[in-house]
Amino acid sequence: MTTVTPREMAREMPSPMPPPKPAPPRGAPVRLTGAQALVRSLEALGCQAVFGIPGGTILPAYDPLLDSTKVRHVLVRHEQGAGHAATGYAQATGRVGVCMATSGPGATNLVTPLADAYMDSVAVVAITGQVQRSSIGSDAFQEADITGITMPVTKHNTLVKDPAEIPRAIAEAFHLAATGRPGPVLVDIPKDVLQELTSFVWPPELHIPGYRPTTRPHGKQIREAARLITNARRPVLYVGGGVIKARATTALREFAELTGAPVVTTLMARGAFPDSHPQHLGMPGMHGTVAAVAAMQRSDLLVTLGARFDDRVTGQLSSFAPDAKVVHADIDPAEISKNRQADVPIVGDCAEVISELITAVRVEFESGRPDLAGWWRQLCNWRQTFPLGYDRPSDGMLSPQFAIERIGALVGPDAIYTAGVGQHQMWAAQFIRYEKPGSWINSGGLGTMGFAVPAAMGAKLGRPDVAVWAIDGDGSFQMTNQELATCAIENIPIKVAVINNGSLGMVRQWQNLFYSERYSQTDLGTHLRVPDFVKLAEALGCVGLRCEAEPDVDRVVERAMEIDNRPVVIDFVVGKDAQVWPMVAAGHGNDRIMSARDIRPLFDEDGS
């Protein structure tokens, strides 16, 4: 018999969490409807928030939800917002995020956020209503085979056909979502199953045959990895989001300082290692720092922790880090050697892996530490020669990089920052300094425009004591800004910085570089104030502010920081021509990197 509670690990959390409660004894059966059993199960699992919209087939669940004193329901304006809010909540708190929708279009509107959570390994449970059992397969009103539709984008999904199975299905969903490699789980429940009486017993006995994630790494691989680290002269610690998921950032810092190796943190791992640390080279990949990209290309050993050799990091895979041996540690065995062959594969939880590596490396270092002085001279040269920077617009308009940089400086590292997808996302990753895990929440793998506002809503609901800023673009913002009405009514006072360049900025940048400046369908017209973001914010119950000049940025941001009783939207009107640099063009190797002025080889002919 197994009792499942939300994953509450004591090693490391973005926010303080209570210790797990001891398993309660199995209770006596209670006669309840399936809907009541669903709500009771959520309460027993420690669920504190559900983001959703009622509809015909899920409606039976909303009646007992009204009586719950433990679960807060947030009525969103679109199911996509519910899914992204659940993701933001999960990322900010370390708990399982929960969203709810009715059948048909309600459920299919969750597909994008579920795919997003799947790509970024986020623990989300989606509960959907389904047409009654006798109507399944008949093309009934608002019927959709949501388990079939979401099979490729969920860690697991299930259709519950017996009300007695609801507690077990929900408990298993939470367990599966939060353990091993986290991911979204969908539970589909027909309307008549929610209405039917059943015997509710808690805790349920879980039945998940074959599901036993490996958390403890194999000692032989750990020893071999330690040997490679000791012999390496150009090592790099390649850190992915799995380190944050494993609450292993404190151990990472100890490991990095022990080895003396440079650290690069992917888009999903910003905050896993402090930006202020002298060993941190920044973000690698398509829009990473030159030092981070160059270090990986010239390395002789990549110690890869919770990362998956994503194409946005590697560029052209065949030319990526050609001289490097690879130690690859991940809790998901399917990721190891999927893209880049690992010389030392390590399956395990990153916290366990790093802890054991520390012990093994210390033993190896007793015979002498590797000399990395020459490597660091080269790294420091790259870092000093190619620092991150930007040019002020020649037309005198506000620089978007400056606005984002000042937000980070004024708001500080204790805040949570979310982002949509596009140029503003890359600038936020580059020019805000991240010192803590859980301070940066964005859509990495799927690249979902519209992510920022609902994710910020979920993060703020889960962490009401922390300032939450959504850095958004005018294109992304127009996809999900209706959730600002939810924030206003539910008293969730997020801040939204709209980087308004009047266009689909990243697409326009590619048209500028690769399509002879033929700007096809990227002008949004927002520079003409269609819509007027200040008036739109006010119409949605928020405070609307506008900033168009560099001298006004600090004043406007500080004004937004003073307002804590309503959401705030700042319309930063910036120029169209600012671009994200550095850049490795898609499909190209990382040894050729684009600056604002040219395309240059990363290395001279002699390899220096």
Salt bridges, closest charged atoms under 4 A:
GLU8 OE2 - ARG95 NH1 3.68
GLU165 OE1 - ARG168 NH2 2.25
GLU172 OE2 - ARG168 NH1 2.91
ASP192 OD2 - ARG133 NE 2.82
GLU196 OE1 - ARG133 NH2 2.65
GLU224 OE2 - ARG227 NH2 2.39
GLU254 OE2 - ARG362 NH2 2.84
GLU257 OE2 - ARG253 NE 3.18
GLU257 OE2 - HIS277 NE2 2.84
ASP275 OD1 - ARG270 NH1 2.79
ASP275 OD1 - HIS280 ND1 3.09
ASP310 OD1 - ARG308 NH2 3.59
ASP311 OD2 - ARG312 NH1 2.94
ASP332 OD2 - ARG181 NH1 2.91
GLU335 OE2 - ARG181 NH1 2.79
GLU335 OE1 - LYS338 NZ 3.05
ASP349 OD2 - ARG7 NH2 3.77
ASP349 OD1 - ARG11 NH2 3.22
GLU356 OE2 - ARG216 NE 2.34
ASP391 OD2 - ARG597 NH2 3.33
ASP414 OD1 - LYS436 NZ 2.27
ASP472 OD1 - HIS424 NE2 3.70
GLU490 OE1 - ARG72 NH2 3.09
ASP523 OD2 - LYS576 NZ 3.09
ASP532 OD1 - ARG546 NH2 2.77
GLU548 OE2 - ARG529 NH2 3.20
GLU550 OE1 - ARG392 NE 2.77
ASP552 OD1 - ARG555 NH2 3.83
ASP554 OD2 - ARG406 NH2 2.86
GLU562 OE1 - ARG559 NH1 3.65
ASP571 OD2 - ARG546 NE 3.08
ASP577 OD1 - ARG508 NH1 3.01
ASP598 OD1 - ARG600 NH2 3.33
